[in-house]
Amino acid sequence: MSGPVVVGLDGSPASVTAAWWAAREAADRRLPVVLLHSWCTQPLDLPSRQEAHARRDYGEEALGRTSAELLQRHPALSLTTELVRSPAAQVLLERGENASMLVLGSRGHDSVAGFLVGSISLHVLGLAPCPAVAVRAGDPAVEAGRDHPAAADRDEVVVGVQEPGAASDPLLEFAFTEAGAHGARLRAVRALPVCSMTGPAGTDPEAEERTRLAETMAPWRDKFPDVSVAEHVATGTAAHVLLAATAHGCLTVVGRRLHLSQLTWKLGPVAHAALHHVPCPVAVVPHD
């Protein structure tokens, strides 16, 4: 992946935190960053009848302020900005055709209700042709950097492997690349449904599942020999098993099937659970 890291910036705290994450990601992987602001799609707390020129001014100010912050943190970063009139979701999906990833913000919430993911972010996450990452507002490990105490034990890229085999290749390629770029351990997670524990006599479903997962991981271990890998198989629903495995995650990677139609989008229950409850950034990777 050599395309830019494209950030949807609306000026909200969540989108600014997403921009900080994207800048560090791009710097580590030596990729350019594009900050994109749609002046017709702005935060709800702006006056709805605001004049067009004032809305453009707001967008220019948000882009300028955030650009300066990112370049102060990463002076060598290759960064460009785009101020567009078209709806944000439409433009982001278009840019996603040639991007390494799209990065969006999600609003922070309490630990019981989870996190709030806006309608634009959900639309993009459900239709993006490339990996799309949601970063929650207020994530101290993102806002304060890797030296913050909150980041000390977040040293794993966690990937949910729902379908061992070729279908998982896009997720594993993205996850291994991320782990390699950041010196993180990779934790591959596979859920074993409770009903599968009552298999034929003499069989060990959990051992068989571990073997399948190991076979899926083997070529990726060879391709990324410097990445430390942990294979995690547990009994339960896929969402619950994945959430339980993210305690030390700096990034959680989940899959989403590609859709033929660009008019409707769909995220599965595991992706929804991760987006609303995992405290670290979540990457949604499309696959066949």
N, C-alpha and C positions, 0 to 999 in steps of 0.2 A: 504494500500500500504506500503510494508516494504522493497521493493527492493531499490537498490542504485539510486542516482541521477547521471545520466551519462551525461558528458559534452563533446561535440565535440570541441576540442581545436586545432586550426591551428596556433596559435601564433599571429593572427591579433588582433587589438584593440577590434573589435566586439566580438571575441571569449573570450578574457580576461574579458570583461565586463560581458559576459554570465557566466563565471566561478565564478565571484564575486557574481552574483545573486544566482547561484546554491549553493554556499557554505553557504550563509545566509539562504536559503531555507532549506538545509539539517540540518543546526545547529538548526533551530527552530523546525524542525520535528524529530530531532534525527535520521537522516538517513545517511548512508555512501555516499561519493562522489567518482566517478571514472572519472578521467581526461583521455580522449582518444585522441591520436594523430596518424594520418596516415601519415607516412613519404613519401608516394607516392601521397598524396593529400595535397599540401601546397599552401600558398598564391601565387597569380599570379606575385607578384613583385620579387619572387625568380628566379634565373637563371634557365631556363628550362633544361639546360644541366648539371646542378649541379651533381657532383658525388654522388652515392648512399650513401657512408659513410658520406658525408657532409650533405646530407639531413637528415640522421638519427641523426647526431650531432645537427642539428637545432631542430629537434623534441625533443631530450633529454633536450636541453637547455630550450626550451619553457615549457616543462613539469616541469622541476626543478624550473624555475623562478616563474611560476604561483603557483606551490605547496607551495613554501615558502611564497608567498604573502597571500595565503588562510589560511595557518596555523598561520601566524602572526595575521590575523584578527580573526580567530576562533581556538584557541589553542587545544580545545578538539575535533576538527573535525576528523572523521575517513576518511582518504583519501588514495586512491591508484592511480597509474598511469599505463597507457598501451600505449606502442609504437608499432604500428602494421604496416604491409606492405600492407594489403588489402585496397581497396578503402574505404574512410571514410563513405560514405552513406551506403555501404554494412555492415560494422561492426556496425555502430550505430543502424541500423535496427535489426541486430542480438541481440545486447545487450538490445534493447528495449523489447524483449520478457520477460525479468525478471527484468526490471527496473521500479521504481516508475514513472520516467519521463526522457525524454531526453531534454537537454538544448543546444541551438544553438545561434550563434550570427547573427545579421543582421546589415548591414552597415548604419550609420546615413545618412540622406539626409535633404533637406530643407522642410519646412512645406507645400509647394505647390506641389512638386513632390512626397512627401511621403518618405518612407524608402525603401532601396534596400535590397531585400532578395535574397541571392545567390542561384544558381541552386541546390547545394548540400542540403542546408537548406530546400528549397521547396520540393525536392524529399523526404527528411526524414519526413518533416511535413505532406506530403500527403500520406505516407505509414506506419508511425510508429504504432506499435501495442499498444503503451501506450501513455499517454499525452506527447506532445512535445511542448516546450516553446521557443519562439524566443525573444531574448533580443537585443535591438538596442545599437550600440556603442554610447558612449557619454551620456548615460542616467544619469544625475547628481544624481538622487535619488538612483541609483544603485552604481555608482562609489564613491559617497561621503557618502552614508549611510542614514539611516532614519532621522538623525538630520539635514540634509541639507534642506535649505528653499524650494527647489524644491519638497521635499517630504512631506512638512507640510500638504498640502490639498489633498494628494493622499492616501486616507484611505478607499477605496472601492475595493472589488473584484466584477467586473462586468461580468455577464454571460448572453449570448444571448440565449433565450429559443425560438427556432424556432418551436418546436413541443411539446406543452404541453402534458404531459403524460409520459409513461414509456420510450419513446425514449430519453427523456432528463435526465434520471436518472444518466448516467455516467458523464455528464457535471455538474449536480448539486452536485453529490457526491464529485467531484474534487473541485468545487468552494466552497462548504461549508467547506470542509477540509482545504482549503487554508485560508479562512476567519477565521476559528476557530484557526488555528495555529498562525496567525499573529494579532489577535485581531481586524480584519477589519470588516466593515459592508459589507453585500452582497447586490448587486443591481441586481435583476432579470429583464431582459429587454425583452419585447415582442412587435413586430411591428404589427400594424393593417393596412393592405393594404387599400389604398384609395377607391378602388372599393367596399370593404366590407361595407363602410359607407352608401351605398344605399340599405340597406336590406329591407325586408318586412315592411309595415307600422306597427307601434306599437312596433317595436323591437329596442333595443339599442345595436348595435354591440360592442361598446367599453365596456359597462358594462358586456356583456357576455364574452368578452375576458378577462376582469379583473377577473371574476369568475373562468374561466378555469385556469388562471395562479395561482390564489390563491389555487385552489384545487390541482394543481401540486406541489406547494410549501409546503402545509400543512404537509405532513409526514416528510419533511426535516427540517422544523421548529421544529417539535417534537424531531427529532433525534439530532439536534444541538441547544438546547434551549438558549445557551449563545451567539449565533450569531444574531446580529441585521440585520433585513431584510427589504429592500425596494422593492416594486413591481412597475415596471415602464412599462406602456402601452402607446404607442403613435402611431399616424397615420403617415404612410410613408413607404418607402422601408426598409427592414430589415437592410441593411447596413447603411443607413442614420440614422435610429433610434438608432442603436447600437453606432455608432460613436458619436452621440450627447450626449449619456449617459455616456461617458467615461472620462468626464472632471476631475473627482476626482478618477480615477482608479489607483490602484497600480498593478493590474493584470486584463487582459480581457480574458475571457474564451469563446471560440467558439467551435462548433462541426464539425465533419467530418464523413461521413459515411464510414464504413469499406468496403474494396474492396477484392474481391476474388482473384484477380490477383496481384502479386508483380512486374509485369512488367510495369504497368502503374499506375500513381497516379493522383488524382484529388482533388482540393480544390474548394469549392463553392465560389460564389461571396462575401458572408459575411466574410468568412475566409480571402479571398484575401484583402478585404477592410480593415479589422482589421490589418493584417500583414503589410500593406503598409502605413497606416495612423494613427493608434493608437499610442500615444507616450509612453505608458507603455509596459512592457512585455506582450506577447500574448500567451496563451496556446491553442493548438488545441487538442481536445479530441475526439478520435474515438468512434463511437457508431453504433449500428445496425440500 
